[in-house]
Amino acid sequence: MQRGLSRTLLSLPALFGCPSAPAGPGAGPATPARPCAAKLLVGGTVHVGFRPDDRPAEALGIAADGRVALAGTLAEVRAAACAGAEEIDLQGGTAVPGLVDAHGHVGSLGRAMDSADLRGATSAEEAAQRAADWARDLPEGRWALGRSWDQNLWPGAALPDRAALDALLPDRPALLLRVALYLDGTAPLPEGVEGTEWGWLEVVGVKAFADGALGSRGALLLADYSDEPGHRGLEVASVERLVEIGREAYSRRLAFAIHAIGDAGIRNALDALERLGPPHFGVVARSRIEHVQILAPADLPRFAALGVVASMQPVHAVSDMGWAEQRVGPERIALAYAWRALANSGARLAFGTDFPVESPDPFATLVATVTRRDAAGLPEGGWHPEQCLRVPEALEAMTWGAAYAIGAETLRGRLVSGMEADVTVLDRDPLAVADVEELRTIRPTMTVVGGEVRRLSPDP
C-alpha cells in the first residue's frame, strides 16, 4: 500500500471542515478557495479514476499538503500553480490512482525473501533441489527453508514425504512449506489489541478463518469434493464462533474479515456477518470476506445486500485452473473466482495478490482479471472467460475498491480535488494497449505518496 501509514481493514473517519459563513442574506455557503498546486505532473496522461464517466486529464496539480489540487488540461493546472511550483515530467507515462494490494502478508513476505522460492516447482525433487541450492553456502547447522510448493503441479498430485529432502540434504535440517498454510483462526484476540495507531502502522481489524484452502481440500464445501467422495473440507470456525470473534472485534473498534474459500465456508461467513449486523460506531472499515473462490448461486446476492466486500485475488484463478474443476466438478466451477458475477450483483470488489503465496506483482493481477489466462497465454480465450472484467473495472478494484474496503474511499483511490495525492505512474496507458497481453509488461516509473515523489529504477 502506498502510504507512510499502513492501514489494514479499517481507517480513521474522514474529517470534514465546517462550511464558511454565508456571504449575505439568502446566500449559500461559500465555496472554499482551492489551494494552489505546488507540484505539477505534466507530459503524460492522468486517469483520475476508472468509473464509466471518468475522462483522462492532461496534468495533475498537487497542493503543498499532499492532496490533489486539481486535474485538468495543462493550461488549467498551470494556471493554478503556486509561485515557484515544481513541474515533474511524466515523459509520456500515465498517472493513475495509487495501486493497492488489498490482501497480502507483509511478515510472511519478509520471511519468504530469506528462504528458497518453490513456486512453480514441478516435482518434489525439484522443490528439494531448489532448497538444497539455496542452502549450499549456509553455515553448518542452519536450516534450509523454502516456501510455496504446490503438489497439484506434480505428477500424480500426491503430497510429498521426506525422501527427496533426505536425499539432497542428508546432514541439514530442512523445512519446506506448502503454498497455502493456515493455522488456528479461532484463537482469542490478544489482550490490548484495539483499533489504534502504532507508529506507522494502524491496527484496524482482525481476520478469522471459516475454512482452509481448496488445493489441500481444506476449503469447506456444501457437498462432497468431486475427487474425494465423503470429504467436504475443514470447518475451522463455526458460525457461532465467528459471531463471538466478530462481537469481540467490534467491541474494540476493530473491523472483521473472514477467510472463506469453499461455498459452505462462504455461507457460514455470510451467516455470521448477517447475525452480527452493522459494525459498532467507530468501526469505519467494511466487513469483508477474503478469497471467495467457490460461491453457491444462492449466496451471490448476499454480498451486496449485506454490504460485505468481496476481497479477492485474481492470480489464484490462473494458478488453480489446472486442477480446480477436479475438486468441485463442472457445476460448481461455474461460480468459481466469479468476479464478473459478483460485480454484476452489485458487490464491491477489492483485489490483492495474497503475497507471498503469489507474486506481489499488480500487473499479474490485472492480466489475470481481464484474460483468465496464464503467463503463456493459455488457455486460448481464457478459463471461463465469462467471469473476466474489463481493464477499468479491474483497476477500480485495485485502487478505489481497496480504499472502500477500509472506509477510506473519501480520502484516496481517485485523483480528484481534496483527496490524497497517492499516485502510481506507469510507462504506458493500460487503457490504451493494443493487446491485453501487453499489460504483463507495464512497469511503474514513479510513485507519489502524500505528495512525495519517488522515481523508480527500471527492472534489471
C-alpha positions in Angstrom: 0.0 0.0 0.0 1.4 3.4 -0.9 1.1 5.2 2.4 3.5 6.2 5.1 0.9 4.9 7.5 -0.1 1.4 6.7 -3.8 0.6 7.1 -5.4 -2.8 7.2 -9.1 -3.4 7.1 -10.1 -0.1 8.9 -9.3 3.5 8.6 -9.9 6.6 10.7 -13.1 8.5 10.0 -12.7 11.3 7.4 -12.7 14.8 8.8 -14.9 17.4 7.3 -14.5 21.1 7.8 -17.4 23.4 8.5 -18.6 25.5 5.6 -17.8 29.1 5.5 -20.3 31.7 6.8 -22.8 32.8 4.2 -21.8 36.0 2.3 -25.1 37.7 2.9 -28.8 37.2 3.4 -30.1 34.3 1.4 -26.6 33.3 0.2 -25.5 29.7 0.3 -22.2 28.6 1.9 -19.2 30.0 0.2 -17.0 27.6 -1.8 -13.7 27.2 0.0 -10.8 28.5 -2.1 -8.9 25.8 -3.9 -5.3 25.5 -2.8 -2.6 26.3 -5.4 -0.6 23.4 -6.9 2.9 23.1 -5.5 3.8 20.2 -7.8 2.6 19.7 -11.4 2.6 16.3 -13.1 2.8 17.1 -16.8 3.8 15.5 -20.1 1.6 12.4 -20.0 -1.9 11.1 -19.3 -3.7 11.3 -16.0 -6.6 8.9 -15.1 -8.5 10.4 -12.2 -10.3 7.1 -11.7 -11.9 4.3 -13.6 -15.6 4.9 -13.5 -17.5 4.9 -16.8 -17.9 8.7 -16.8 -14.3 9.4 -15.9 -12.2 11.2 -18.6 -8.4 11.4 -18.8 -6.7 14.7 -17.9 -3.6 16.2 -19.3 -2.0 17.2 -16.0 -2.3 16.9 -12.2 -1.7 19.6 -9.6 -0.7 18.6 -6.1 -1.1 21.0 -3.2 1.6 21.6 -0.6 -0.4 19.5 1.9 -0.1 16.4 -0.3 -3.6 16.5 -1.6 -4.8 16.8 -5.1 -5.4 20.5 -6.1 -7.0 19.7 -9.5 -6.7 17.5 -12.6 -7.4 19.1 -15.9 -5.9 20.5 -19.0 -2.2 21.6 -19.0 -3.4 25.2 -19.1 -5.8 24.8 -16.2 -3.2 23.1 -14.0 -0.5 25.7 -14.8 -3.0 28.5 -14.1 -3.5 27.0 -10.6 0.2 26.7 -9.9 1.8 28.3 -6.8 4.6 30.7 -7.2 7.8 28.6 -7.7 5.8 25.4 -8.3 7.8 22.3 -9.4 6.9 20.7 -12.8 7.5 17.0 -13.0 7.7 15.4 -16.5 5.9 12.1 -16.8 7.9 11.5 -20.0 4.8 10.2 -21.8 3.8 7.9 -19.0 0.4 7.6 -17.4 -0.6 8.6 -13.8 -3.3 6.5 -12.1 -4.5 6.4 -8.5 -2.0 4.5 -6.3 -2.2 0.8 -6.9 -3.1 -1.0 -3.6 -2.7 -4.7 -2.7 -5.9 -5.4 -0.6 -4.7 -8.7 0.7 -1.1 -9.7 1.5 1.1 -10.9 4.3 3.9 -8.5 5.0 5.6 -10.5 7.6 5.5 -13.7 5.5 6.8 -11.8 2.5 9.8 -10.7 4.6 10.4 -14.3 5.7 10.0 -15.6 2.2 12.8 -13.4 1.0 15.1 -15.3 3.3 14.1 -18.8 2.0 14.0 -20.7 -1.2 11.2 -19.8 -3.6 9.5 -23.1 -4.5 6.6 -21.6 -6.6 6.3 -23.4 -9.9 8.3 -26.5 -8.9 7.1 -29.4 -11.0 8.0 -32.2 -8.6 9.1 -32.9 -5.0 12.6 -33.5 -6.3 12.7 -30.1 -8.0 11.5 -28.4 -4.8 14.1 -30.2 -2.7 16.8 -29.3 -5.3 15.9 -25.6 -5.1 16.1 -25.7 -1.3 19.5 -27.5 -1.5 20.9 -24.9 -4.0 19.7 -22.1 -1.7 21.3 -23.7 1.4 24.6 -24.6 -0.3 26.6 -21.7 1.3 24.8 -21.6 4.6 26.7 -22.2 7.8 26.6 -25.8 9.2 23.5 -26.5 11.2 21.4 -23.7 9.8 18.0 -24.7 8.5 17.3 -25.0 4.8 14.0 -23.1 4.4 11.6 -23.0 1.4 8.1 -21.8 0.7 5.2 -22.2 -1.7 5.5 -25.7 -3.2 2.2 -27.0 -4.7 1.7 -30.7 -5.1 -1.1 -30.0 -7.6 1.6 -29.2 -10.2 3.4 -32.6 -9.7 2.8 -35.9 -11.4 0.0 -37.7 -9.6 -0.5 -34.6 -7.3 0.5 -36.6 -4.3 1.6 -34.9 -1.1 5.4 -35.5 -0.5 7.3 -37.3 2.2 10.8 -36.6 3.4 12.6 -38.8 0.9 13.6 -36.1 -1.6 14.9 -33.8 1.2 16.8 -36.6 2.9 18.5 -37.5 -0.5 19.7 -33.9 -1.1 20.1 -32.5 2.4 21.1 -35.5 4.5 23.1 -33.5 7.1 21.0 -30.3 7.3 17.6 -29.7 9.0 15.1 -28.5 6.4 11.5 -27.2 6.4 9.6 -26.6 3.1 6.2 -25.0 3.5 3.3 -25.6 1.1 1.8 -22.7 -1.0 -1.1 -22.1 1.4 -0.6 -22.9 5.1 -3.3 -21.9 7.5 -3.0 -22.1 11.3 -5.6 -21.7 14.0 -8.0 -19.0 13.0 -10.2 -19.2 16.2 -7.8 -18.1 18.9 -8.9 -15.4 21.3 -7.9 -11.8 20.4 -4.7 -10.8 22.1 -5.2 -8.6 25.1 -4.7 -4.9 24.5 -5.3 -5.1 20.7 -7.7 -2.4 19.7 -8.3 0.0 16.8 -5.3 2.3 17.1 -2.1 3.5 15.6 1.3 2.1 16.5 3.8 4.5 14.8 3.5 4.0 11.1 1.1 1.0 11.4 -2.6 1.4 12.1 -4.2 -1.7 13.6 -7.8 -1.6 12.3 -9.1 -5.1 12.1 -8.9 -8.8 12.7 -9.3 -11.9 10.4 -10.8 -15.2 11.4 -10.9 -18.4 9.4 -14.0 -20.2 8.3 -12.2 -22.9 6.4 -8.9 -23.9 4.8 -7.6 -24.0 1.2 -9.0 -25.6 -1.9 -5.8 -27.1 -3.1 -5.4 -29.2 0.1 -9.1 -30.0 0.2 -9.5 -27.9 3.3 -12.0 -25.4 1.8 -15.4 -26.2 3.3 -18.0 -27.3 0.7 -21.7 -27.8 0.8 -21.4 -31.2 -1.0 -18.5 -33.7 -1.2 -15.4 -33.0 -3.1 -15.7 -34.3 -6.6 -12.3 -36.0 -6.4 -12.7 -37.3 -2.8 -16.2 -38.6 -2.1 -17.2 -38.4 1.6 -15.0 -35.4 2.3 -16.3 -31.8 2.5 -13.3 -30.0 3.9 -12.4 -28.3 7.2 -14.7 -26.1 9.3 -12.1 -24.0 11.2 -14.7 -21.9 13.0 -18.4 -22.5 13.2 -20.9 -19.7 12.6 -21.3 -19.3 16.4 -17.6 -19.0 16.9 -17.3 -16.4 14.1 -20.0 -14.4 15.7 -18.2 -14.4 19.0 -15.0 -13.2 17.4 -16.8 -10.6 15.5 -18.5 -9.2 18.6 -15.2 -9.1 20.4 -13.6 -7.3 17.4 -16.4 -4.7 17.2 -16.2 -4.0 21.0 -12.5 -3.0 20.4 -13.4 -0.8 17.4 -11.8 -3.4 15.0 -13.2 -4.4 11.7 -13.9 -8.0 10.9 -12.7 -10.0 8.0 -13.3 -13.8 7.4 -11.2 -16.1 5.3 -13.7 -18.3 3.4 -12.9 -20.2 0.2 -15.5 -23.0 -0.2 -19.2 -22.5 -0.7 -20.0 -23.7 2.8 -17.3 -21.6 4.3 -18.6 -18.6 2.5 -22.1 -19.3 3.6 -21.0 -19.6 7.2 -19.1 -16.3 6.9 -22.1 -14.5 5.4 -24.4 -16.0 8.1 -22.1 -14.8 10.8 -21.8 -11.3 9.4 -25.6 -11.1 8.9 -26.1 -12.1 12.6 -23.6 -9.6 13.7 -25.3 -6.8 11.9 -23.5 -3.5 11.1 -20.2 -2.7 12.9 -20.4 -0.6 16.0 -19.8 3.1 15.9 -16.1 3.8 15.4 -15.6 0.9 13.1 -15.3 2.5 9.7 -14.0 -0.3 7.5 -16.4 -2.6 5.9 -16.9 -6.2 6.8 -15.2 -8.4 4.2 -14.7 -12.0 3.1 -11.3 -13.0 1.9 -10.8 -15.2 -1.2 -14.5 -16.1 -2.1 -13.4 -18.8 -4.5 -16.3 -21.3 -4.8 -19.6 -19.5 -4.5 -23.1 -21.0 -4.2 -25.7 -19.3 -6.5 -28.0 -18.6 -3.6 -25.3 -16.6 -1.8 -24.3 -14.4 -4.8 -26.7 -11.5 -4.0 -26.0 -11.6 -0.3 -22.7 -9.6 -0.6 -24.4 -6.5 -1.9 -27.4 -7.0 0.4 -25.2 -7.2 3.5 -22.7 -4.6 2.4 -19.9 -7.2 2.5 -16.8 -6.6 0.4 -15.5 -9.5 -1.7 -11.7 -9.3 -1.2 -10.4 -11.5 -4.0 -7.0 -12.4 -5.6 -7.4 -12.9 -9.3 -4.0 -14.6 -9.7 -5.4 -17.5 -7.7 -7.7 -18.3 -10.6 -4.9 -18.8 -13.1 -2.8 -20.7 -10.6 -5.6 -23.1 -9.7 -7.3 -23.5 -13.1 -5.4 -26.7 -13.9 -7.0 -28.7 -11.0 -9.8 -26.6 -9.5 -12.6 -28.3 -11.5 -11.3 -31.7 -10.4 -12.0 -30.6 -6.8 -15.6 -29.3 -7.3 -16.8 -30.5 -10.7 -18.3 -28.7 -13.7 -21.4 -27.3 -12.0 -19.8 -25.6 -9.0 -16.9 -24.3 -11.1 -19.3 -22.0 -12.9 -19.2 -19.6 -9.9 -15.6 -20.1 -9.1 -13.4 -17.0 -8.9 -16.6 -15.2 -10.1 -15.5 -11.6 -10.3 -18.0 -10.7 -13.1 -20.9 -12.3 -11.4 -20.2 -10.5 -8.1 -19.7 -7.2 -9.9 -22.9 -7.6 -11.8 -24.7 -8.4 -8.5 -23.7 -5.0 -7.0 -21.0 -6.4 -4.7 -17.9 -4.2 -4.0 -14.6 -5.8 -5.1 -11.2 -5.3 -3.6 -8.3 -7.0 -5.3 -4.9 -8.2 -3.9 -2.3 -10.9 -4.5 -2.1 -12.9 -1.3 1.7 -12.4 -1.4 3.9 -14.3 -0.8 1.5 -17.1 -1.8 1.5 -15.4 -5.2 3.8 -12.8 -6.6 3.0 -9.2 -5.4 3.1 -8.0 -9.0 -0.1 -5.9 -9.5 0.2 -6.3 -13.3 -0.2 -10.1 -13.0 -3.4 -9.3 -11.1 -4.5 -7.0 -13.9 -3.9 -9.6 -16.6 -5.4 -12.5 -14.7 -8.6 -10.4 -14.2 -9.1 -9.4 -17.8 -7.9 -12.6 -19.6 -8.1 -15.5 -17.1 -5.0 -16.9 -19.0 -1.6 -17.9 -17.6 1.8 -16.4 -18.3 2.0 -18.5 -21.5 -1.4 -17.0 -22.7 -3.3 -20.3 -22.1 -5.9 -21.4 -22.4 -6.7 -19.5 -25.6 -9.8 -17.5 -25.0 -9.4 -17.7 -21.2 -10.6 -20.1 -18.5 -14.3 -19.4 -18.0 -13.9 -16.0 -19.7 -17.5 -15.1 -18.8 -16.1 -14.1 -15.4 -13.5 -11.7 -16.8 -13.6 -8.0 -16.0 -12.7 -5.1 -18.3 -9.4 -3.2 -17.6 -11.1 -0.2 -16.0 -13.1 -2.5 -13.7 -10.1 -4.4 -12.6 -8.1 -1.2 -11.9 -11.1 0.2 -9.9 -10.9 -2.9 -7.7 -7.1 -2.3 -7.3 -7.5 1.4 -6.3 -10.8 2.8 -5.2 -12.2 -0.6 -4.3 -9.3 -1.3 -1.9 -9.8 2.2 -0.3 -13.6 1.5 0.0 -12.8 -1.7 1.9 -11.1 0.1 4.7 -13.5 3.0 4.7 -11.1 5.4 3.1 -12.9 6.0 -0.2 -13.3 9.7 0.5 -9.6 10.0 1.1 -7.9 8.1 -1.6 -8.5 5.8 -4.6 -9.2 8.7 -7.0 -7.2 11.7 -8.2 -9.8 14.4 -7.6 -9.6 17.7 -5.7 -9.2 17.3 -2.0 -8.2 13.6 -2.0 -4.7 12.4 -1.1 -2.2 12.6 -3.9 -1.5 8.8 -3.9 -0.3 8.2 -7.5 1.4 5.4 -9.5 3.0 6.5 -12.8 3.2 3.8 -15.4 5.3 3.6 -18.5 2.2 3.3 -20.7 -1.5 3.7 -20.6 -3.2 0.4 -19.5 -6.5 1.6 -21.1 -4.8 2.1 -24.5 -2.9 -1.1 -25.1 -3.4 -2.8 -28.4 -3.3 -6.3 -26.9 -4.3 -7.1 -23.3 -1.2 -9.4 -23.1 0.8 -6.2 -23.2 -0.5 -5.4 -19.7 2.0 -8.0 -18.4 5.0 -5.8 -19.4 3.7 -2.5 -18.0 6.0 -1.2 -15.3 5.8 1.7 -12.8 8.3 4.6 -13.3 7.3 6.8 -10.4 5.2 6.9 -7.2 3.7 9.9 -5.4 2.7 9.3 -1.8 1.1 12.2 0.0 2.7 14.5 -2.5 6.2 13.0 -2.1 7.7 11.9 -5.4 9.9 8.9 -5.9 11.3 7.9 -9.3 11.8 4.2 -9.7 14.7 2.4 -11.3 13.9 0.2 -14.2 13.8 -3.6 -13.7 17.3 -5.1 -14.2 
